[in-house]
């Protein structure tokens, strides 16, 4: 994982049963819940209308024949 000002890079290995959309939804749902638990007072000032955190959008690409090490180096260089 690597973070930037407005996005996060993740390298995820999953089973073929899970769609990329279901993985993204689960990550966003669980992390939103936890972030609000930890930073409720700080977030209320910015997200007073609803308890949201992430935008609806996301970008996913497969890595093809690239090794996990190459992808990890790419992600690390994005910060």
NORCORDA-V532996 format. One record per backbone hydrogen bond with DSSP energy under -0.5 kcal/mol. CO is the residue of the C=O (numbers start at 1). NH is the residue of the N-H. E is the energy in kcal/mol with one decimal. If there is no record, write none. Layout:
BEGIN
co=CO nh=NH e=E
co=CO nh=NH e=E
END
This chain:
BEGIN
co=2 nh=9 e=-3.4
co=7 nh=4 e=-2.8
co=9 nh=2 e=-1.9
co=10 nh=12 e=-0.6
co=12 nh=14 e=-0.5
co=15 nh=18 e=-1.6
co=19 nh=23 e=-1.9
co=20 nh=24 e=-2.5
co=21 nh=25 e=-2.8
co=22 nh=26 e=-2.1
co=23 nh=27 e=-2.7
co=24 nh=28 e=-2.8
co=25 nh=29 e=-2.5
co=26 nh=30 e=-2.6
co=27 nh=31 e=-2.3
co=28 nh=32 e=-2.3
co=29 nh=33 e=-2.1
co=30 nh=34 e=-2.3
co=31 nh=35 e=-2.8
co=32 nh=36 e=-2.5
co=33 nh=37 e=-1.8
co=34 nh=38 e=-2.2
co=35 nh=39 e=-2.7
co=36 nh=40 e=-0.6
co=39 nh=43 e=-2.5
co=40 nh=44 e=-2.1
co=41 nh=45 e=-0.7
co=43 nh=46 e=-1.1
co=43 nh=47 e=-3.3
co=50 nh=52 e=-1.8
co=63 nh=66 e=-2.2
co=67 nh=71 e=-2.0
co=68 nh=72 e=-2.6
co=69 nh=73 e=-2.3
co=70 nh=74 e=-2.2
co=71 nh=75 e=-2.7
co=72 nh=76 e=-2.5
co=73 nh=77 e=-1.7
co=75 nh=78 e=-1.4
co=76 nh=79 e=-0.8
END
